[in-house]
């Protein structure tokens, strides 16, 4: 399974990489949503792990734009924001799942479930 991590904090990118490394055949990293748009086209990952709050382009805008061009894209929002409005907005624009960074223990299961969709 190929995975793209979109996260502006390098330490969190490393943590996410370590969390998914065992199940990934290849991992790409981007620092914000603007970079993710081009990287998605270049790599066509099976799963995208997308932060929400990032410079230049936030994760909700990037998710919406990727899904508009690539409706098959599977995007998991991984954020610090435990907010029902953000969760609903993310799912309404096409995110496959929404999870919180403070507890990544179920991330592998979420990815597996999303990959089967």
Secondary structure as the mmCIF struct_conf table of DSSP 4:
data_model
#
loop_
_struct_conf.conf_type_id
_struct_conf.id
_struct_conf.beg_label_comp_id
_struct_conf.beg_label_asym_id
_struct_conf.beg_label_seq_id
_struct_conf.end_label_comp_id
_struct_conf.end_label_asym_id
_struct_conf.end_label_seq_id
STRN STRN1 UNK A 2 UNK A 6
BEND BEND1 UNK A 8 UNK A 8
HELX_RH_AL_P HELX_RH_AL_P1 UNK A 10 UNK A 20
HELX_RH_3T_P HELX_RH_3T_P1 UNK A 21 UNK A 23
BEND BEND2 UNK A 25 UNK A 25
STRN STRN2 UNK A 26 UNK A 30
BEND BEND3 UNK A 31 UNK A 32
HELX_RH_AL_P HELX_RH_AL_P2 UNK A 33 UNK A 43
BEND BEND4 UNK A 46 UNK A 46
STRN STRN3 UNK A 47 UNK A 50
BEND BEND5 UNK A 52 UNK A 53
BEND BEND6 UNK A 55 UNK A 57
HELX_RH_AL_P HELX_RH_AL_P3 UNK A 59 UNK A 69
TURN_TY1_P TURN_TY1_P1 UNK A 71 UNK A 72
STRN STRN4 UNK A 75 UNK A 79
BEND BEND7 UNK A 80 UNK A 80
HELX_RH_AL_P HELX_RH_AL_P4 UNK A 84 UNK A 92
TURN_TY1_P TURN_TY1_P2 UNK A 93 UNK A 94
BEND BEND8 UNK A 96 UNK A 96
STRN STRN5 UNK A 97 UNK A 100
TURN_TY1_P TURN_TY1_P3 UNK A 101 UNK A 102
TURN_TY1_P TURN_TY1_P4 UNK A 105 UNK A 106
HELX_RH_AL_P HELX_RH_AL_P5 UNK A 107 UNK A 115
TURN_TY1_P TURN_TY1_P5 UNK A 116 UNK A 116
#
